Amino acid sequence: MRVHLGIDVGSTTVKVVVLAPGGEEVHRRCERHRGRADEVLDRLLFEVRARHDISTTGVTGAIGAHLAPKLGAVPVHEVHAVVLATRELEESPRTIVELGGQDAKLVLLGTGTGADDMQMNDRCAAGTGATIDRIAHRLGLDSPQLASCGLTGDLSVAAKCGVFAETDVVNLVKGGASWSDAMSALARAIVVQNLAVLARGRLLRPPVLLLGGPHAHLPFLAAAWRELLGELWIERGVSPGPVVVPEGAELFAARGAALHAAHGGRPLARVSGVIGGERSAGPLMPDRARRPDLDALRPAAPKAALRGGPVKVHIGVDSGSTTAKVVLLDEAGEPLAQSYGVSEQNPVLDVRARLLDIDREAASVGAVLEVLSVGVTGYGAELVGPAIGADVRPVETVAHAAAAASAMPGVEVVVDVGGTDVKVMCLDGEEVTSFHVSNQCSAGHGAFLAAAAEDLAVPLGEYAEHAFRAERAPRFTVGCSVFMDTDRVTFQRDGYTTEEILAGLARALPHNVWEFIVPEPPERLGRRFLLTGGAQRNLASAWAHALYLRERVPGADVQVHPQPGLAGAIGAALIARRHHRSTGAPSGFVGMGRLADVKVEVRRDETTRCTRCELECERSIVELERPPRPSASLVVGNTCERGADVSASKKRSARHAPDLLAEEASRLFRPLLPPPPRSPSSFGPPSTSASRVVIGIPRVMGLYRSAPLLLHYLRAVGVPDENVVLSPPTSSSLFQKGARWGVTDPCFPSKLVLSHVDWLLRSHRERPLDALLMPTLTHAAIAVRGTADTASCPLVAASGQTSVAALRRDGDTLGDLGIRALTPELTLVDRPRLEGQLLEAFGELLGMGSDDNARALDYALAAQRAFHERTRRRGAKVIRRAVSEGRAVAVVLARPYHADPGVSHGISTELASRGVPVLGISSLPIDDASLLDLGSVLPLATNSGCAEKVWAARLIERTPNLVAVDVSSFRCGQDASILGLLTDILGRPHKPVLRMHDLDEDRPGATFRLRIETFLDGLRRYERRALGVGGRSEVVSVQPRSVL
């Protein structure tokens, strides 16, 4: 019997389906190829040939479609193949969602034979199946466990970036959440992300067919689709329908390829060696003669070792994102023993296992350990420290600085590449003078190298051996590890060998560090570099990084830490040793013999959320037992100090400093002037239309610059205050619910507009709206002079109009609800023009004439001035007090909308809760005319926000008591244009700078905390050095923050 063969070679698997002439399936196989697609395909085709006489062959898939010419087969587009297969079903679907290892596809079907429309994810949302695989591996979950998992809990993670989704889920589990709740949070996030990126506002109408391996094998993912689509259909007035995962959901593309081949395909010409014919050109690897001395980059053997008898030691612990490390130092600070292992689910259990390893090693040589001190650092330090009785908890950057200064005296730059993040620190002795931490688009490189090696069936310990066999290396897209994994699939398709791909990944590492993380070239930072972190244990990575630096920095001295993977733990032990020497106090360590008695119960669910502000951040409550000490309760994973207390009190602590940015966010939307007088000579009685109209306004974007003007204008023309409905400040739940309308804008503040509109539309059920006001703010009135223009960002200006367009994607949503869309152009720098714009927008709606409009604008402008005058007076008062006390004040360099704590992730509250006064740009004095004139600095600037940030940076440069917190949202093109200038200005006075760039919907808690704590350490050092005041040291106590 002659059969029809369908082949689907995807990014992670090879699938084959064989159909008889009548269309019935007679053979199917699906197998992971782990980077060796050619070998797996050869084997599967051999099985088919042994059993069947192949008539025609169709090939599809990310890799497969490119094989068709070499196979003599029919190339079939993946979407066409899937649609063909679904047409055979008894009930034809209206919507198909297919998730694979790397890509996702949405197909909307009509009544014809093809697709009405289709969308595929861009690379920034790629890697759904691969991401789930990596997360499951990190959590130690096998296929049966995942297959039995239902949709549980109500936690949340962000899924836009696979790297940070992985970090969020793992940290949830480490923080006490059940793995089923964490994986369910991931599933819900994947659905919301696909509704945003793939659907882009379109309504997915039932029946919905879920295809692809993740849907076939993960029932909780399909349950998440049913849950969220059900809610969406009810909200949009659509009758619910079935959401189905068919049998063999992962094989539909292969079946469709076979069906296509049956209608005019070609026979299979070749069976073996189908991948790797023609290869795309790639840069050659340097020959071995040009490589630095590899032996000099190899980790060094310890100088000392454990011996029998009493031994006084200092213990250092690094509870990292992917590994747990413990070292023993002798009294001279030399390493005696170490234990290094992959993190599992509980950081306390991970560290206990490492400590017990060392205890067994000591016992094996007859050593009796006397622990003098214990230091803990890393992501898990806030939980591990109290559990084992650590004496000090230095922030990771400070611990690495101590280890670096000890290993390489005079080191100027430390490059630490860990599993999840990358840290680059500039040192003066042991002091971190400046630092850079990877953002979401440059993270995960260390873990990705390990995952790539595993996918390619290469043991991590043999990575370098394989990479050095390569004679050339493909050039990877650097920055995002998801992009790099997509490139890896492409290079496999193009015929690059495993060795060449590993070499290319190693060569990409330094480019990732110096082109995406550090905003200035390495030669500007120094000449002496030390490489640390687990990724530098890989000799190929260390060699590539050393070569990169030596090529770009003349005379560079590049070394690898003797124990690169243990540098954090060594630094923690060195700081603990210093603490013990200075205090002489006995260690609080529970003791090796008591480790088994330590019990930690961690709870993380909806009941443990912090309710002290509108963000309602997740956190964990820990019940700690350490006999014979009393039990304790403490909070971990809180995002600011306000959430550090277990009790329900919302009172601020006595150390909470003024937070003028938070004050600004609140006062912007309050009445600032008495109600306007009503008389024939001033404001007449409001019209009936004005007194009855209800207007909804999203609290987003340009409103943070114009709220006093707009709200007081509406009050003056007779709209009652209670008839102006504002959406609340941004929260995670508000964004997630609104994201289902479809989010395509590149920056988070733009994405939020539809979420705030969604909140207003949902509130319309209880309080019907007559109009939705989303002004088109084209120009801002600012104090800065000398620039070409003061225009708003185009995304800010157009946000209202783009939202209205999105609401009309599936019909006229606003019209159906009887809501009028108002998107008037407002030019705040031109009074006559602004007056006409307001009259045009509101005259007819509110029954208002030109005289009333002009008087209302006068009143509104007075309110706008009152707001700025009061804000500056408050700022001057805070600065005067800081100068008198010798303290520093943090100035948040940001766009006006970053005053929304949900957009800036509460950065101002976090700093203020730790005792640092915080100002926004609006709080700064404007009495120095020379600084306000940017004609010689930024004459061609056209953006108002850029001009304000540069002016504020110049003021900070000249004012000793002011330090900068530079805040920017993900992919902000306006801020990118002034990044170099801000770096130069803020770098001149040698002050600490906190850079919070690329803020997005996900709040990477670990790196967020790392940046803040490193900044605070530098701030206290700066206060002691430059302002002459005592401050906290770099060592932070790890006693429980809150004990019941």
HUMOMO-V909985 format. One record per residue. RES is the residue in one small letter. SS is DSSP state (2 for helix, 1 for strand, 0 for the rest). PHI is phi in whole degrees, -180 to 180 (999 if undefined). NEAR is the number of other C-alpha atoms within 12 Angstrom. Layout:
[[RES/SS/PHI/NEAR] [RES/SS/PHI/NEAR]]
//
This chain:
[[m/0/999/14] [r/1/-85/22] [v/1/-121/33] [h/1/-113/46] [l/1/-109/51] [g/1/-117/59] [i/1/-122/58] [d/1/-128/55] [v/1/-106/53] [g/0/-99/49] [s/0/-71/42] [t/0/-127/44] [t/1/-137/39] [v/1/-116/42] [k/1/-122/47] [v/1/-131/46] [v/1/-132/44] [v/1/-116/45] [l/1/-114/37] [a/0/-74/25] [p/0/-54/22] [g/0/-83/15] [g/0/100/25] [e/0/-76/18] [e/1/-83/26] [v/1/-116/24] [h/1/-163/29] [r/1/-151/29] [r/1/-151/30] [c/1/-141/32] [e/1/-145/27] [r/1/-67/27] [h/0/-104/30] [r/0/46/30] [g/0/84/40] [r/0/-119/38] [a/2/-61/46] [d/2/-64/35] [e/2/-66/25] [v/2/-65/32] [l/2/-63/39] [d/2/-57/26] [r/2/-67/25] [l/2/-67/34] [l/2/-68/39] [f/2/-62/20] [e/2/-63/21] [v/2/-65/32] [r/2/-62/26] [a/2/-69/12] [r/2/-110/16] [h/0/-137/22] [d/1/-98/23] [i/1/-79/35] [s/1/-90/32] [t/1/-137/36] [t/1/-136/50] [g/1/-119/51] [v/1/-127/49] [t/1/-143/45] [g/0/108/46] [a/0/-57/38] [i/0/-101/42] [g/2/-62/44] [a/2/-60/37] [h/2/-80/35] [l/2/-90/41] [a/2/-55/37] [p/2/-61/25] [k/2/-74/25] [l/2/-88/34] [g/0/67/24] [a/0/-113/37] [v/1/-87/39] [p/1/-76/38] [v/0/-129/41] [h/0/-65/27] [e/2/-59/44] [v/2/-65/39] [h/2/-62/35] [a/2/-63/38] [v/2/-65/48] [v/2/-63/43] [l/2/-57/33] [a/2/-67/38] [t/2/-73/43] [r/0/-66/27] [e/0/-82/19] [l/0/-70/18] [e/0/-64/10] [e/0/-112/18] [s/0/-72/26] [p/0/-76/35] [r/0/-90/34] [t/1/-138/39] [i/1/-122/46] [v/1/-122/49] [e/1/-117/46] [l/1/-113/45] [g/0/-118/42] [g/0/-69/39] [q/0/-117/41] [d/0/-124/40] [a/1/-135/43] [k/1/-133/38] [l/1/-120/41] [v/1/-125/38] [l/1/-104/35] [l/1/-103/31] [g/0/-106/21] [t/0/-95/13] [g/0/-83/14] [t/0/-92/18] [g/0/-113/21] [a/1/-93/27] [d/1/-70/19] [d/1/-160/23] [m/1/-150/30] [q/1/-137/26] [m/1/-123/30] [n/0/-66/30] [d/0/-82/24] [r/2/-68/25] [c/2/-75/32] [a/2/-122/42] [a/0/-85/39] [g/0/85/41] [t/2/-59/46] [g/2/-65/37] [a/2/-64/39] [t/2/-64/41] [i/2/-61/43] [d/2/-59/31] [r/2/-64/34] [i/2/-65/39] [a/2/-60/32] [h/2/-64/28] [r/2/-61/33] [l/0/-90/32] [g/0/70/21] [l/0/-97/23] [d/0/-102/19] [s/2/-61/18] [p/2/-60/13] [q/2/-64/20] [l/2/-65/32] [a/2/-69/23] [s/0/-96/17] [c/0/-82/28] [g/0/-97/24] [l/0/-85/31] [t/0/-131/28] [g/0/68/25] [d/0/-148/27] [l/0/-88/39] [s/0/-139/41] [v/0/-138/42] [a/0/-101/39] [a/0/-117/41] [k/0/-61/45] [c/0/-113/38] [g/2/-62/45] [v/2/-63/47] [f/2/-80/45] [a/2/-61/45] [e/2/-61/46] [t/2/-63/43] [d/2/-62/40] [v/2/-66/43] [v/2/-62/47] [n/2/-69/43] [l/2/-60/44] [v/2/-67/41] [k/2/-64/43] [g/0/-87/41] [g/0/114/36] [a/0/-73/39] [s/0/-70/31] [w/2/-66/37] [s/2/-69/34] [d/2/-65/31] [a/2/-67/43] [m/2/-69/48] [s/2/-67/37] [a/2/-62/39] [l/2/-63/46] [a/2/-62/46] [r/2/-62/38] [a/2/-64/45] [i/2/-64/44] [v/2/-65/45] [v/2/-60/41] [q/2/-64/42] [n/2/-71/45] [l/2/-64/40] [a/2/-77/39] [v/2/-84/37] [l/2/-88/40] [a/2/-70/37] [r/0/51/34] [g/0/95/35] [r/0/-71/33] [l/0/-88/35] [l/0/-82/45] [r/0/-90/32] [p/0/-77/30] [p/0/-70/31] [v/1/-113/33] [l/1/-108/43] [l/1/-103/46] [l/1/-119/41] [g/0/100/43] [g/2/-57/43] [p/2/-56/38] [h/2/-70/41] [a/2/-68/31] [h/2/-112/33] [l/0/-123/38] [p/2/-62/31] [f/2/-69/34] [l/2/-71/43] [a/2/-64/39] [a/2/-64/30] [a/2/-65/34] [w/2/-61/39] [r/2/-63/32] [e/2/-65/25] [l/2/-74/31] [l/2/-66/37] [g/2/-60/26] [e/2/-63/21] [l/2/-66/31] [w/2/-63/25] [i/2/-65/17] [e/2/-63/23] [r/2/-93/29] [g/0/74/18] [v/0/-106/18] [s/0/-65/17] [p/0/-61/22] [g/0/-145/24] [p/0/-73/27] [v/1/-122/31] [v/1/-119/32] [v/0/-106/35] [p/0/-73/31] [e/0/-64/18] [g/0/69/28] [a/2/-62/33] [e/2/-82/43] [l/2/-108/46] [f/2/-63/49] [a/2/-65/48] [a/2/-64/52] [r/2/-66/48] [g/2/-64/46] [a/2/-63/49] [a/2/-67/53] [l/2/-64/44] [h/2/-65/37] [a/2/-64/39] [a/2/-66/32] [h/0/-108/21] [g/0/111/19] [g/0/-81/28] [r/1/-111/28] [p/0/-71/29] [l/0/-74/34] [a/0/-93/22] [r/0/-129/23] [v/0/-117/29] [s/0/-110/23] [g/0/66/22] [v/0/-83/35] [i/0/-108/35] [g/0/103/25] [g/0/-71/20] [e/0/-90/18] [r/0/-118/17] [s/0/-72/18] [a/0/-66/14] [g/0/-144/21] [p/0/-66/18] [l/1/-72/17] [m/0/-73/29] [p/0/-59/21] [d/0/-69/15] [r/2/-62/16] [a/2/-66/9] [r/2/-89/15] [r/0/-73/24] [p/0/-60/27] [d/0/-60/18] [l/2/-65/25] [d/2/-62/16] [a/2/-69/19] [l/2/-99/32] [r/0/-76/27] [p/0/-56/28] [a/0/-85/20] [a/0/-76/16] [p/0/-58/21] [k/0/-80/16] [a/0/-125/18] [a/0/-152/23] [l/0/-67/32] [r/0/-130/20] [g/0/-66/16] [g/1/98/15] [p/1/-65/17] [v/1/-137/26] [k/1/-88/27] [v/1/-136/37] [h/1/-118/46] [i/1/-105/56] [g/1/-120/59] [v/1/-126/59] [d/1/-124/57] [s/1/-93/52] [g/0/-90/49] [s/0/-73/46] [t/0/-124/44] [t/1/-139/38] [a/1/-119/43] [k/1/-128/50] [v/1/-136/45] [v/1/-130/45] [l/1/-111/48] [l/1/-112/43] [d/0/-80/32] [e/0/-65/25] [a/0/-86/20] [g/0/90/32] [e/0/-92/32] [p/1/-65/36] [l/1/-109/33] [a/1/-156/41] [q/1/-154/41] [s/1/-144/36] [y/1/-137/33] [g/1/-150/28] [v/1/-72/30] [s/0/-68/33] [e/0/-103/32] [q/0/-102/36] [n/0/-123/40] [p/2/-63/43] [v/2/-66/42] [l/2/-66/30] [d/2/-61/35] [v/2/-69/46] [r/2/-61/39] [a/2/-63/30] [r/2/-68/36] [l/2/-65/42] [l/2/-68/26] [d/2/-57/24] [i/2/-68/33] [d/2/-62/32] [r/2/-66/22] [e/2/-62/24] [a/2/-63/30] [a/2/-64/20] [s/2/-67/15] [v/0/-107/19] [g/0/78/16] [a/1/-83/23] [v/1/-112/22] [l/1/-85/33] [e/1/-113/26] [v/1/-83/35] [l/1/-86/35] [s/1/-163/43] [v/1/-137/51] [g/1/-120/55] [v/1/-128/54] [t/1/-137/53] [g/0/100/47] [y/0/-59/46] [g/0/-92/46] [a/2/-64/50] [e/2/-68/45] [l/2/-98/45] [v/2/-68/48] [g/2/-53/42] [p/2/-63/43] [a/2/-66/47] [i/2/-102/48] [g/0/78/39] [a/0/-69/44] [d/0/-93/44] [v/1/-141/44] [r/1/-136/47] [p/1/-73/48] [v/0/-64/46] [e/2/-57/56] [t/2/-63/55] [v/2/-69/52] [a/2/-63/45] [h/2/-66/53] [a/2/-64/49] [a/2/-64/40] [a/2/-66/46] [a/2/-67/47] [a/2/-63/33] [s/2/-74/28] [a/2/-80/34] [m/0/-140/29] [p/0/-54/23] [g/0/85/24] [v/0/-61/36] [e/0/-108/36] [v/1/-136/45] [v/1/-112/54] [v/1/-115/50] [d/1/-107/48] [v/1/-112/51] [g/0/-101/47] [g/0/-69/40] [t/0/-106/45] [d/0/-122/47] [v/1/-125/45] [k/1/-124/45] [v/1/-120/43] [m/1/-121/47] [c/1/-95/39] [l/1/-117/34] [d/1/-126/26] [g/0/71/23] [e/0/-102/34] [e/1/-85/36] [v/1/-82/43] [t/1/-84/36] [s/1/-159/41] [f/1/-152/44] [h/1/-136/42] [v/1/-123/46] [s/0/-59/44] [n/0/-98/43] [q/0/-66/45] [c/0/-96/39] [s/0/-141/42] [a/0/-102/40] [g/0/78/46] [h/2/-68/46] [g/2/-62/44] [a/2/-65/40] [f/2/-68/42] [l/2/-59/45] [a/2/-66/38] [a/2/-66/37] [a/2/-65/38] [a/2/-61/34] [e/2/-65/24] [d/2/-62/31] [l/0/-93/32] [a/0/61/22] [v/0/-116/25] [p/0/-57/19] [l/2/-58/29] [g/2/-67/20] [e/2/-105/22] [y/2/-55/37] [a/2/-62/37] [e/2/-59/23] [h/2/-72/28] [a/2/-63/35] [f/0/-75/32] [r/0/-80/24] [a/0/-72/31] [e/0/-98/24] [r/1/-156/29] [a/0/-141/34] [p/0/-68/38] [r/0/-94/29] [f/0/-84/33] [t/0/-71/28] [v/0/-90/33] [g/0/115/35] [c/0/-96/41] [s/2/-70/45] [v/2/-67/45] [f/2/-60/32] [m/2/-65/41] [d/2/-69/44] [t/2/-63/33] [d/2/-61/33] [r/2/-59/45] [v/2/-62/41] [t/2/-63/36] [f/2/-68/39] [q/2/-63/42] [r/2/-62/36] [d/0/-82/31] [g/0/98/32] [y/0/-69/35] [t/0/-79/33] [t/2/-57/40] [e/2/-62/35] [e/2/-69/37] [i/2/-67/46] [l/2/-62/53] [a/2/-64/43] [g/2/-63/44] [l/2/-65/49] [a/2/-65/48] [r/2/-66/42] [a/2/-75/39] [l/2/-56/49] [p/2/-64/43] [h/2/-63/32] [n/2/-60/40] [v/2/-66/45] [w/2/-93/31] [e/2/-110/22] [f/2/-124/30] [i/2/-109/37] [v/0/-100/35] [p/0/-81/30] [e/0/-141/23] [p/0/-68/22] [p/2/-62/35] [e/2/-66/24] [r/2/-82/22] [l/0/-95/31] [g/0/159/27] [r/0/-122/26] [r/1/-113/34] [f/1/-118/39] [l/1/-123/45] [l/1/-98/52] [t/1/-133/51] [g/0/100/47] [g/2/-60/46] [a/2/-65/47] [q/2/-81/44] [r/2/-69/37] [n/0/-77/45] [l/2/-62/39] [a/2/-65/42] [s/2/-67/45] [a/2/-63/46] [w/2/-62/39] [a/2/-62/41] [h/2/-70/41] [a/2/-62/40] [l/2/-63/34] [y/2/-59/32] [l/2/-69/37] [r/2/-69/25] [e/2/-74/20] [r/2/-107/23] [v/0/-120/21] [p/0/-58/17] [g/0/71/16] [a/0/-65/26] [d/1/-102/30] [v/1/-114/37] [q/1/-128/40] [v/1/-106/44] [h/0/-55/43] [p/0/-53/32] [q/0/-131/42] [p/2/-60/39] [g/2/-73/44] [l/2/-110/52] [a/2/-59/54] [g/2/-63/50] [a/2/-66/55] [i/2/-63/53] [g/2/-61/53] [a/2/-62/51] [a/2/-67/52] [l/2/-64/49] [i/2/-69/45] [a/2/-63/47] [r/2/-61/40] [r/2/-63/28] [h/2/-62/30] [h/2/-64/28] [r/2/-66/19] [s/2/-81/12] [t/2/-105/14] [g/0/70/14] [a/0/-75/19] [p/0/-68/22] [s/0/-72/28] [g/0/-89/27] [f/0/-57/37] [v/0/-68/32] [g/0/99/29] [m/2/-59/28] [g/2/-71/18] [r/2/-99/22] [l/2/-59/29] [a/2/-67/22] [d/2/-84/21] [v/0/-72/31] [k/1/-121/29] [v/1/-127/33] [e/1/-115/29] [v/1/-112/32] [r/1/-122/29] [r/0/-143/35] [d/0/-156/30] [e/2/-65/21] [t/2/-75/20] [t/2/-99/33] [r/0/-60/33] [c/0/-81/33] [t/0/-114/25] [r/0/-83/27] [c/0/-155/31] [e/0/-70/23] [l/0/-71/33] [e/0/48/31] [c/0/-70/38] [e/0/-75/41] [r/0/-158/40] [s/1/-118/39] [i/1/-105/39] [v/1/-112/39] [e/1/-103/29] [l/1/-118/35] [e/1/-119/26] [r/1/-138/27] [p/0/-53/21] [p/0/-89/14] [r/1/-74/19] [p/1/-67/15] [s/1/-69/23] [a/1/-144/26] [s/1/-118/31] [l/1/-147/37] [v/1/-106/41] [v/1/-131/47] [g/0/78/42] [n/0/-72/37] [t/0/-90/39] [c/0/-152/38] [e/2/-66/39] [r/2/-65/39] [g/2/-94/39] [a/0/-85/39] [d/0/-98/34] [v/0/-68/31] [s/0/-66/22] [a/0/-89/18] [s/0/-63/15] [k/0/-101/17] [k/0/-71/18] [r/0/-76/25] [s/0/-75/19] [a/0/-64/13] [r/0/-85/18] [h/0/-65/22] [a/0/-88/30] [p/0/-60/36] [d/1/-122/38] [l/2/-75/39] [l/2/-69/44] [a/2/-67/39] [e/2/-60/28] [e/2/-60/37] [a/2/-62/38] [s/2/-84/24] [r/2/-69/26] [l/0/-52/39] [f/0/-108/35] [r/0/-104/26] [p/0/-64/30] [l/0/-112/30] [l/0/-128/26] [p/0/-61/16] [p/0/-56/23] [p/0/-66/31] [p/0/-68/20] [r/1/-105/19] [s/0/-157/11] [p/0/-60/11] [s/0/-88/12] [s/0/-127/20] [f/1/-96/28] [g/0/-76/21] [p/0/-63/23] [p/0/-67/30] [s/0/-70/23] [t/2/-60/16] [s/2/-62/23] [a/2/-67/30] [s/2/-76/25] [r/2/-105/24] [v/0/-68/34] [v/0/-117/32] [i/1/-118/41] [g/1/-97/39] [i/1/-132/42] [p/0/-68/42] [r/0/-84/49] [v/0/-146/47] [m/0/47/43] [g/0/-65/49] [l/2/-63/40] [y/2/-72/38] [r/2/-105/42] [s/2/-123/39] [a/2/-58/42] [p/2/-57/35] [l/2/-64/39] [l/2/-68/43] [l/2/-67/44] [h/2/-75/39] [y/2/-63/42] [l/2/-63/45] [r/2/-64/41] [a/2/-66/43] [v/0/-85/47] [g/0/106/38] [v/0/-79/35] [p/0/-59/27] [d/2/-56/27] [e/2/-71/20] [n/2/-93/26] [v/1/-103/36] [v/1/-102/34] [l/1/-99/34] [s/0/-67/34] [p/0/-76/33] [p/0/-57/41] [t/0/-65/42] [s/0/-136/34] [s/2/-62/33] [s/2/-67/31] [l/2/-62/32] [f/2/-65/41] [q/2/-61/39] [k/2/-67/37] [g/2/-78/36] [a/2/-63/45] [r/2/-71/44] [w/2/-74/46] [g/0/107/39] [v/0/-123/38] [t/0/-122/34] [d/0/-69/28] [p/0/-78/24] [c/0/-112/30] [f/2/-60/40] [p/2/-57/47] [s/2/-69/41] [k/2/-61/42] [l/2/-71/48] [v/2/-58/50] [l/2/-64/45] [s/2/-66/41] [h/2/-69/43] [v/2/-63/47] [d/2/-59/41] [w/2/-61/36] [l/2/-65/38] [l/2/-68/38] [r/2/-69/24] [s/2/-71/22] [h/0/-59/25] [r/0/-66/14] [e/0/-91/11] [r/0/-130/22] [p/0/-58/25] [l/0/-98/31] [d/0/-94/31] [a/1/-148/35] [l/1/-119/41] [l/1/-101/44] [m/0/-135/42] [p/0/-66/44] [t/1/-94/37] [l/1/-85/40] [t/1/-87/36] [h/1/-139/31] [a/0/-112/36] [a/0/-92/32] [i/0/-127/33] [a/0/-80/31] [v/0/-69/39] [r/1/-128/31] [g/0/91/26] [t/0/-98/28] [a/0/-68/21] [d/0/-163/27] [t/0/-127/32] [a/1/-72/31] [s/0/-79/38] [c/0/-60/34] [p/2/-56/28] [l/2/-69/33] [v/2/-64/44] [a/2/-62/32] [a/2/-93/27] [s/2/-60/43] [g/2/-66/39] [q/2/-68/28] [t/2/-68/30] [s/2/-68/43] [v/2/-61/32] [a/2/-62/24] [a/2/-65/35] [l/2/-72/35] [r/0/-103/22] [r/0/-66/19] [d/0/-118/24] [g/0/106/18] [d/0/-96/18] [t/2/-61/26] [l/2/-67/31] [g/2/-62/19] [d/2/-63/16] [l/2/-91/24] [g/0/74/18] [i/0/-108/27] [r/1/-91/26] [a/1/-88/34] [l/1/-116/29] [t/0/-128/31] [p/0/-69/28] [e/1/-74/32] [l/1/-126/38] [t/1/-114/27] [l/0/-72/35] [v/0/-93/23] [d/0/-130/17] [r/2/-59/20] [p/2/-59/18] [r/2/-68/19] [l/2/-62/34] [e/2/-60/32] [g/2/-67/24] [q/2/-64/28] [l/2/-67/41] [l/2/-65/31] [e/2/-64/23] [a/2/-76/31] [f/2/-116/37] [g/2/-56/25] [e/2/-68/17] [l/2/-61/29] [l/2/-103/34] [g/0/62/25] [m/0/-123/32] [g/0/-98/25] [s/2/-68/23] [d/2/-66/21] [d/2/-61/35] [n/2/-63/37] [a/2/-66/28] [r/2/-65/31] [a/2/-64/40] [l/2/-68/36] [d/2/-58/27] [y/2/-62/33] [a/2/-67/37] [l/2/-67/31] [a/2/-64/26] [a/2/-65/34] [q/2/-61/35] [r/2/-65/27] [a/2/-61/24] [f/2/-61/34] [h/2/-67/33] [e/2/-65/21] [r/2/-66/25] [t/2/-62/33] [r/2/-69/26] [r/2/-62/22] [r/2/-62/28] [g/2/-64/34] [a/2/-62/26] [k/2/-64/22] [v/2/-64/33] [i/2/-65/34] [r/2/-60/22] [r/2/-66/19] [a/2/-63/30] [v/2/-64/23] [s/2/-66/15] [e/2/-96/19] [g/0/69/24] [r/0/-111/34] [a/0/-98/46] [v/1/-120/48] [a/1/-88/52] [v/1/-110/46] [v/1/-84/47] [l/1/-85/49] [a/0/-155/43] [r/0/-77/41] [p/2/-54/43] [y/2/-70/43] [h/2/-72/43] [a/2/-67/44] [d/0/-67/43] [p/2/-61/38] [g/2/-74/39] [v/2/-86/44] [s/2/-93/42] [h/0/58/43] [g/0/67/44] [i/2/-62/48] [s/2/-69/49] [t/2/-65/40] [e/2/-61/38] [l/2/-68/41] [a/2/-64/35] [s/2/-68/30] [r/0/-100/34] [g/0/91/31] [v/0/-104/41] [p/1/-62/42] [v/1/-127/46] [l/1/-119/47] [g/1/-100/48] [i/2/-61/46] [s/2/-65/45] [s/2/-87/37] [l/0/-83/43] [p/0/-70/32] [i/0/-119/27] [d/0/-88/15] [d/0/-100/18] [a/2/-64/16] [s/2/-66/19] [l/2/-75/31] [l/2/-70/29] [d/1/-87/27] [l/0/-99/31] [g/0/-59/22] [s/0/-95/17] [v/0/-110/27] [l/0/-141/31] [p/0/-66/20] [l/0/-94/20] [a/0/-65/30] [t/0/-119/29] [n/1/-100/36] [s/2/-64/41] [g/2/-64/45] [c/2/-62/45] [a/2/-61/46] [e/2/-65/44] [k/2/-66/46] [v/2/-67/44] [w/2/-59/43] [a/2/-63/43] [a/2/-62/43] [r/2/-64/38] [l/2/-65/34] [i/2/-62/40] [e/2/-57/28] [r/2/-95/23] [t/0/-114/29] [p/0/-56/31] [n/0/-84/37] [l/1/-105/46] [v/1/-127/46] [a/1/-103/47] [v/1/-119/42] [d/1/-90/41] [v/1/-113/40] [s/1/-151/40] [s/1/-88/37] [f/0/-56/30] [r/0/60/23] [c/0/-81/30] [g/2/-65/21] [q/2/-65/28] [d/2/-67/33] [a/2/-60/21] [s/0/-71/23] [i/0/-115/30] [l/2/-59/28] [g/2/-63/17] [l/2/-64/24] [l/2/-63/36] [t/2/-61/35] [d/2/-65/21] [i/2/-65/28] [l/2/-75/36] [g/2/-84/30] [r/2/-71/21] [p/0/-84/26] [h/0/57/28] [k/0/-105/40] [p/0/-68/45] [v/1/-129/45] [l/1/-101/39] [r/1/-103/41] [m/1/-116/40] [h/1/-93/41] [d/1/59/36] [l/1/-68/35] [d/0/-141/37] [e/0/-67/41] [d/0/-89/38] [r/0/-110/43] [p/0/-67/40] [g/2/-57/38] [a/2/-66/38] [t/2/-72/39] [f/2/-60/36] [r/2/-65/35] [l/2/-60/36] [r/2/-63/41] [i/2/-66/40] [e/2/-68/37] [t/2/-66/40] [f/2/-62/41] [l/2/-63/44] [d/2/-62/38] [g/2/-65/39] [l/2/-64/44] [r/2/-66/35] [r/2/-65/29] [y/2/-64/35] [e/2/-61/31] [r/2/-69/21] [r/2/-78/21] [a/2/-106/25] [l/2/-108/25] [g/0/70/19] [v/0/-131/21] [g/0/-72/18] [g/0/-150/25] [r/0/-70/21] [s/0/-83/26] [e/0/-76/34] [v/1/-92/36] [v/1/-112/32] [s/0/-62/27] [v/0/-109/32] [q/0/-64/27] [p/0/-53/33] [r/0/-69/28] [s/0/-137/25] [v/0/-120/20] [l/0/-94/17]]
//
